[in-house]
């Protein structure tokens, strides 16, 4: 892979608000998919398949939830 992917944008999990944390969690989940399948053409080809599979959609949601839990803990749950 010629492109270096930064898996933690700006090298920080710290966000100002939970909403920003949620956006960061989604971005990080998307980056995991990108690094797992670096070929954009293949990702585009697979998107319609997982878009119709409830189990895969739930798995994506779980991935985002896990990322968000990590970000929330890093932000001391915004206390």
N, CA, C and O atoms as CSV, one atom per row, in Angstrom:
chain,resi,resn,atom,element,x,y,z
A,1,UNK,N,N,0.856,-1.167,0.000
A,1,UNK,CA,C,0.000,0.000,0.000
A,1,UNK,C,C,0.903,1.232,0.000
A,1,UNK,O,O,1.743,1.377,0.889
A,2,UNK,N,N,0.748,2.107,-0.966
A,2,UNK,CA,C,1.602,3.284,-1.070
A,2,UNK,C,C,1.159,4.408,-0.141
A,2,UNK,O,O,1.991,5.191,0.316
A,3,UNK,N,N,-0.123,4.499,0.144
A,3,UNK,CA,C,-0.664,5.554,0.988
A,3,UNK,C,C,-0.612,5.134,2.454
A,3,UNK,O,O,-1.071,4.050,2.814
A,4,UNK,N,N,-0.045,6.007,3.302
A,4,UNK,CA,C,-0.023,5.740,4.736
A,4,UNK,C,C,-1.319,6.272,5.341
A,4,UNK,O,O,-1.611,7.464,5.237
A,5,UNK,N,N,-2.087,5.403,5.964
A,5,UNK,CA,C,-3.368,5.786,6.550
A,5,UNK,C,C,-3.159,6.050,8.032
A,5,UNK,O,O,-2.633,5.208,8.759
A,6,UNK,N,N,-3.575,7.221,8.464
A,6,UNK,CA,C,-3.507,7.568,9.880
A,6,UNK,C,C,-4.794,7.063,10.532
A,6,UNK,O,O,-5.874,7.597,10.280
A,7,UNK,N,N,-4.675,6.038,11.368
A,7,UNK,CA,C,-5.853,5.384,11.947
A,7,UNK,C,C,-6.508,6.199,13.050
A,7,UNK,O,O,-7.696,6.022,13.320
A,8,UNK,N,N,-5.764,7.082,13.687
A,8,UNK,CA,C,-6.329,7.996,14.683
A,8,UNK,C,C,-6.109,9.407,14.139
A,8,UNK,O,O,-5.010,9.952,14.251
A,9,UNK,N,N,-7.153,10.001,13.549
A,9,UNK,CA,C,-7.011,11.329,12.952
A,9,UNK,C,C,-6.433,12.331,13.956
A,9,UNK,O,O,-6.876,12.406,15.102
A,10,UNK,N,N,-5.453,13.084,13.511
A,10,UNK,CA,C,-4.745,14.079,14.331
A,10,UNK,C,C,-4.066,13.451,15.542
A,10,UNK,O,O,-3.680,14.155,16.474
A,11,UNK,N,N,-3.919,12.127,15.530
A,11,UNK,CA,C,-3.240,11.383,16.589
A,11,UNK,C,C,-3.794,11.676,17.982
A,11,UNK,O,O,-3.047,11.712,18.960
A,12,UNK,N,N,-5.110,11.886,18.064
A,12,UNK,CA,C,-5.733,12.189,19.347
A,12,UNK,C,C,-7.173,11.669,19.390
A,12,UNK,O,O,-7.907,11.746,18.405
A,13,UNK,N,N,-7.554,11.142,20.546
A,13,UNK,CA,C,-8.933,10.729,20.769
A,13,UNK,C,C,-9.716,11.803,21.509
A,13,UNK,O,O,-10.908,11.627,21.765
A,14,UNK,N,N,-9.083,12.894,21.853
A,14,UNK,CA,C,-9.722,13.951,22.626
A,14,UNK,C,C,-10.631,14.782,21.717
A,14,UNK,O,O,-10.212,15.266,20.665
A,15,UNK,N,N,-11.884,14.934,22.151
A,15,UNK,CA,C,-12.855,15.758,21.426
A,15,UNK,C,C,-13.532,16.694,22.419
A,15,UNK,O,O,-13.549,16.431,23.621
A,16,UNK,N,N,-14.087,17.783,21.910
A,16,UNK,CA,C,-14.740,18.770,22.778
A,16,UNK,C,C,-16.074,18.283,23.316
A,16,UNK,O,O,-16.444,18.602,24.446
A,17,UNK,N,N,-16.796,17.515,22.514
A,17,UNK,CA,C,-18.149,17.094,22.887
A,17,UNK,C,C,-18.372,15.624,22.536
A,17,UNK,O,O,-17.633,15.057,21.731
A,18,UNK,N,N,-19.384,15.010,23.137
A,18,UNK,CA,C,-19.740,13.645,22.744
A,18,UNK,C,C,-20.106,13.548,21.257
A,18,UNK,O,O,-19.804,12.547,20.607
A,19,UNK,N,N,-20.756,14.585,20.723
A,19,UNK,CA,C,-21.111,14.569,19.293
A,19,UNK,C,C,-19.860,14.489,18.424
A,19,UNK,O,O,-19.816,13.720,17.465
A,20,UNK,N,N,-18.844,15.284,18.759
A,20,UNK,CA,C,-17.579,15.207,18.022
A,20,UNK,C,C,-16.947,13.829,18.203
A,20,UNK,O,O,-16.339,13.289,17.278
A,21,UNK,N,N,-17.097,13.266,19.403
A,21,UNK,CA,C,-16.578,11.930,19.659
A,21,UNK,C,C,-17.254,10.882,18.795
A,21,UNK,O,O,-16.604,9.968,18.288
A,22,UNK,N,N,-18.545,11.019,18.632
A,22,UNK,CA,C,-19.296,10.076,17.791
A,22,UNK,C,C,-18.847,10.170,16.334
A,22,UNK,O,O,-18.682,9.151,15.663
A,23,UNK,N,N,-18.650,11.389,15.852
A,23,UNK,CA,C,-18.157,11.565,14.479
A,23,UNK,C,C,-16.773,10.940,14.316
A,23,UNK,O,O,-16.480,10.308,13.301
A,24,UNK,N,N,-15.929,11.124,15.330
A,24,UNK,CA,C,-14.596,10.523,15.277
A,24,UNK,C,C,-14.699,8.995,15.259
A,24,UNK,O,O,-13.947,8.333,14.543
A,25,UNK,N,N,-15.614,8.440,16.032
A,25,UNK,CA,C,-15.802,6.981,16.057
A,25,UNK,C,C,-16.201,6.449,14.685
A,25,UNK,O,O,-15.697,5.416,14.245
A,26,UNK,N,N,-17.102,7.153,14.011
A,26,UNK,CA,C,-17.522,6.741,12.662
A,26,UNK,C,C,-16.334,6.812,11.707
A,26,UNK,O,O,-16.115,5.902,10.907
A,27,UNK,N,N,-15.572,7.897,11.797
A,27,UNK,CA,C,-14.416,8.050,10.914
A,27,UNK,C,C,-13.404,6.930,11.149
A,27,UNK,O,O,-12.859,6.367,10.200
A,28,UNK,N,N,-13.158,6.615,12.421
A,28,UNK,CA,C,-12.195,5.561,12.720
A,28,UNK,C,C,-12.685,4.202,12.227
A,28,UNK,O,O,-11.890,3.403,11.732
A,29,UNK,N,N,-13.962,3.935,12.354
A,29,UNK,CA,C,-14.518,2.679,11.841
A,29,UNK,C,C,-14.347,2.603,10.324
A,29,UNK,O,O,-14.019,1.549,9.779
A,30,UNK,N,N,-14.573,3.726,9.656
A,30,UNK,CA,C,-14.397,3.746,8.197
A,30,UNK,C,C,-12.938,3.517,7.812
A,30,UNK,O,O,-12.652,2.864,6.808
A,31,UNK,N,N,-12.019,4.052,8.608
A,31,UNK,CA,C,-10.598,3.860,8.326
A,31,UNK,C,C,-10.191,2.400,8.494
A,31,UNK,O,O,-9.333,1.906,7.763
A,32,UNK,N,N,-10.805,1.706,9.457
A,32,UNK,CA,C,-10.524,0.280,9.635
A,32,UNK,C,C,-10.920,-0.481,8.370
A,32,UNK,O,O,-10.184,-1.352,7.906
A,33,UNK,N,N,-12.078,-0.147,7.822
A,33,UNK,CA,C,-12.526,-0.799,6.586
A,33,UNK,C,C,-11.558,-0.488,5.452
A,33,UNK,O,O,-11.210,-1.367,4.664
A,34,UNK,N,N,-11.126,0.770,5.374
A,34,UNK,CA,C,-10.225,1.178,4.293
A,34,UNK,C,C,-8.883,0.463,4.374
A,34,UNK,O,O,-8.329,0.062,3.351
A,35,UNK,N,N,-8.362,0.302,5.579
A,35,UNK,CA,C,-7.059,-0.378,5.695
A,35,UNK,C,C,-7.200,-1.888,5.499
A,35,UNK,O,O,-6.281,-2.547,5.012
A,36,UNK,N,N,-8.367,-2.431,5.885
A,36,UNK,CA,C,-8.604,-3.860,5.703
A,36,UNK,C,C,-8.774,-4.195,4.228
A,36,UNK,O,O,-8.285,-5.224,3.762
A,37,UNK,N,N,-9.474,-3.321,3.486
A,37,UNK,CA,C,-9.649,-3.501,2.043
A,37,UNK,C,C,-9.191,-2.213,1.362
A,37,UNK,O,O,-10.003,-1.323,1.108
A,38,UNK,N,N,-7.891,-2.108,1.066
A,38,UNK,CA,C,-7.356,-0.864,0.515
A,38,UNK,C,C,-7.789,-0.546,-0.921
A,38,UNK,O,O,-7.631,0.589,-1.371
A,39,UNK,N,N,-8.322,-1.514,-1.630
A,39,UNK,CA,C,-8.730,-1.291,-3.020
A,39,UNK,C,C,-10.107,-0.630,-3.070
A,39,UNK,O,O,-11.113,-1.266,-2.754
A,40,UNK,N,N,-10.154,0.638,-3.465
A,40,UNK,CA,C,-11.406,1.403,-3.502
A,40,UNK,C,C,-12.431,0.760,-4.438
A,40,UNK,O,O,-13.628,0.788,-4.154
A,41,UNK,N,N,-11.977,0.188,-5.538
A,41,UNK,CA,C,-12.889,-0.452,-6.484
A,41,UNK,C,C,-13.589,-1.643,-5.830
A,41,UNK,O,O,-14.790,-1.840,-6.016
A,42,UNK,N,N,-12.852,-2.420,-5.081
A,42,UNK,CA,C,-13.435,-3.573,-4.399
A,42,UNK,C,C,-14.415,-3.092,-3.333
A,42,UNK,O,O,-15.502,-3.654,-3.198
A,43,UNK,N,N,-14.045,-2.050,-2.567
A,43,UNK,CA,C,-14.960,-1.531,-1.548
A,43,UNK,C,C,-16.263,-1.057,-2.176
A,43,UNK,O,O,-17.339,-1.318,-1.638
A,44,UNK,N,N,-16.181,-0.372,-3.297
A,44,UNK,CA,C,-17.392,0.104,-3.983
A,44,UNK,C,C,-18.244,-1.079,-4.465
A,44,UNK,O,O,-19.473,-1.030,-4.422
A,45,UNK,N,N,-17.579,-2.122,-4.918
A,45,UNK,CA,C,-18.296,-3.306,-5.401
A,45,UNK,C,C,-19.009,-4.018,-4.238
A,45,UNK,O,O,-20.112,-4.536,-4.413
A,46,UNK,N,N,-18.386,-4.043,-3.067
A,46,UNK,CA,C,-18.955,-4.739,-1.908
A,46,UNK,C,C,-20.044,-3.943,-1.186
A,46,UNK,O,O,-20.896,-4.526,-0.516
A,47,UNK,N,N,-20.019,-2.628,-1.318
A,47,UNK,CA,C,-20.963,-1.783,-0.574
A,47,UNK,C,C,-22.423,-2.195,-0.768
A,47,UNK,O,O,-23.141,-2.290,0.227
A,48,UNK,N,N,-22.904,-2.446,-1.990
A,48,UNK,CA,C,-24.302,-2.851,-2.143
A,48,UNK,C,C,-24.613,-4.190,-1.456
A,48,UNK,O,O,-25.745,-4.427,-1.036
A,49,UNK,N,N,-23.611,-5.055,-1.345
A,49,UNK,CA,C,-23.827,-6.356,-0.708
A,49,UNK,C,C,-24.069,-6.170,0.787
A,49,UNK,O,O,-25.050,-6.685,1.325
A,50,UNK,N,N,-23.180,-5.437,1.463
A,50,UNK,CA,C,-23.386,-5.293,2.911
A,50,UNK,C,C,-24.498,-4.314,3.246
A,50,UNK,O,O,-25.030,-4.347,4.356
A,51,UNK,N,N,-24.859,-3.450,2.317
A,51,UNK,CA,C,-25.959,-2.514,2.554
A,51,UNK,C,C,-27.300,-3.238,2.666
A,51,UNK,O,O,-28.248,-2.708,3.246
A,52,UNK,N,N,-27.377,-4.439,2.116
A,52,UNK,CA,C,-28.610,-5.225,2.145
A,52,UNK,C,C,-28.574,-6.341,3.183
A,52,UNK,O,O,-29.514,-7.131,3.273
A,53,UNK,N,N,-27.507,-6.415,3.963
A,53,UNK,CA,C,-27.342,-7.501,4.933
A,53,UNK,C,C,-27.446,-6.941,6.347
A,53,UNK,O,O,-26.541,-6.251,6.816
A,54,UNK,N,N,-28.550,-7.242,7.022
A,54,UNK,CA,C,-28.792,-6.696,8.367
A,54,UNK,C,C,-27.678,-7.075,9.337
A,54,UNK,O,O,-27.298,-6.254,10.172
A,55,UNK,N,N,-27.154,-8.269,9.255
A,55,UNK,CA,C,-26.074,-8.695,10.142
A,55,UNK,C,C,-24.819,-7.866,9.964
A,55,UNK,O,O,-24.149,-7.517,10.936
A,56,UNK,N,N,-24.504,-7.555,8.720
A,56,UNK,CA,C,-23.322,-6.735,8.456
A,56,UNK,C,C,-23.530,-5.298,8.933
A,56,UNK,O,O,-22.602,-4.672,9.445
A,57,UNK,N,N,-24.729,-4.784,8.770
A,57,UNK,CA,C,-25.025,-3.431,9.241
A,57,UNK,C,C,-24.911,-3.372,10.764
A,57,UNK,O,O,-24.383,-2.404,11.310
A,58,UNK,N,N,-25.402,-4.400,11.447
A,58,UNK,CA,C,-25.286,-4.461,12.909
A,58,UNK,C,C,-23.811,-4.528,13.309
A,58,UNK,O,O,-23.407,-3.876,14.272
A,59,UNK,N,N,-23.013,-5.298,12.593
A,59,UNK,CA,C,-21.581,-5.400,12.890
A,59,UNK,C,C,-20.894,-4.045,12.737
A,59,UNK,O,O,-20.019,-3.701,13.532
A,60,UNK,N,N,-21.279,-3.286,11.734
A,60,UNK,CA,C,-20.716,-1.949,11.549
A,60,UNK,C,C,-21.083,-1.064,12.738
A,60,UNK,O,O,-20.243,-0.334,13.264
A,61,UNK,N,N,-22.347,-1.139,13.152
A,61,UNK,CA,C,-22.792,-0.373,14.324
A,61,UNK,C,C,-22.017,-0.754,15.572
A,61,UNK,O,O,-21.680,0.113,16.378
A,62,UNK,N,N,-21.730,-2.031,15.745
A,62,UNK,CA,C,-20.962,-2.482,16.899
A,62,UNK,C,C,-19.530,-1.960,16.850
A,62,UNK,O,O,-18.960,-1.606,17.882
A,63,UNK,N,N,-18.959,-1.913,15.672
A,63,UNK,CA,C,-17.609,-1.383,15.517
A,63,UNK,C,C,-17.568,0.088,15.914
A,63,UNK,O,O,-16.669,0.518,16.637
A,64,UNK,N,N,-18.545,0.857,15.438
A,64,UNK,CA,C,-18.614,2.277,15.803
A,64,UNK,C,C,-18.819,2.424,17.308
A,64,UNK,O,O,-18.199,3.284,17.934
A,65,UNK,N,N,-19.679,1.597,17.893
A,65,UNK,CA,C,-19.930,1.674,19.337
A,65,UNK,C,C,-18.661,1.381,20.133
A,65,UNK,O,O,-18.401,2.037,21.142
A,66,UNK,N,N,-17.883,0.423,19.699
A,66,UNK,CA,C,-16.622,0.109,20.375
A,66,UNK,C,C,-15.649,1.276,20.276
A,66,UNK,O,O,-15.011,1.647,21.261
A,67,UNK,N,N,-15.540,1.852,19.084
A,67,UNK,CA,C,-14.668,3.024,18.912
A,67,UNK,C,C,-15.150,4.172,19.797
A,67,UNK,O,O,-14.338,4.852,20.424
A,68,UNK,N,N,-16.457,4.393,19.852
A,68,UNK,CA,C,-17.009,5.486,20.653
A,68,UNK,C,C,-16.736,5.260,22.141
A,68,UNK,O,O,-16.416,6.207,22.859
A,69,UNK,N,N,-16.856,4.031,22.605
A,69,UNK,CA,C,-16.574,3.736,24.013
A,69,UNK,C,C,-15.124,4.064,24.355
A,69,UNK,O,O,-14.843,4.592,25.430
A,70,UNK,N,N,-14.222,3.757,23.459
A,70,UNK,CA,C,-12.808,4.071,23.669
A,70,UNK,C,C,-12.590,5.582,23.713
A,70,UNK,O,O,-11.865,6.088,24.569
A,71,UNK,N,N,-13.217,6.288,22.791
A,71,UNK,CA,C,-13.094,7.748,22.743
A,71,UNK,C,C,-13.708,8.381,23.991
A,71,UNK,O,O,-13.125,9.299,24.568
A,72,UNK,N,N,-14.874,7.902,24.410
A,72,UNK,CA,C,-15.533,8.434,25.619
A,72,UNK,C,C,-14.644,8.251,26.837
A,72,UNK,O,O,-14.513,9.164,27.652
A,73,UNK,N,N,-14.032,7.081,26.968
A,73,UNK,CA,C,-13.139,6.841,28.108
A,73,UNK,C,C,-11.931,7.772,28.053
A,73,UNK,O,O,-11.509,8.302,29.080
A,74,UNK,N,N,-11.371,7.974,26.858
A,74,UNK,CA,C,-10.226,8.878,26.717
A,74,UNK,C,C,-10.582,10.314,27.086
A,74,UNK,O,O,-9.721,11.091,27.499
A,75,UNK,N,N,-11.850,10.654,26.934
A,75,UNK,CA,C,-12.316,12.012,27.251
A,75,UNK,C,C,-12.929,12.096,28.657
A,75,UNK,O,O,-13.631,13.052,28.988
A,76,UNK,N,N,-12.646,11.071,29.474
A,76,UNK,CA,C,-13.206,11.019,30.832
A,76,UNK,C,C,-14.722,11.242,30.784
A,76,UNK,O,O,-15.303,11.891,31.654
A,77,UNK,N,N,-15.334,10.689,29.751
A,77,UNK,CA,C,-16.783,10.753,29.556
A,77,UNK,C,C,-17.290,12.193,29.585
A,77,UNK,O,O,-18.415,12.454,30.011
A,78,UNK,N,N,-16.459,13.114,29.134
A,78,UNK,CA,C,-16.770,14.540,28.997
A,78,UNK,C,C,-17.200,15.178,30.314
A,78,UNK,O,O,-18.047,16.071,30.332
A,79,UNK,N,N,-16.606,14.709,31.423
A,79,UNK,CA,C,-16.908,15.291,32.731
A,79,UNK,C,C,-16.096,16.547,32.945
A,79,UNK,O,O,-16.210,17.184,33.992
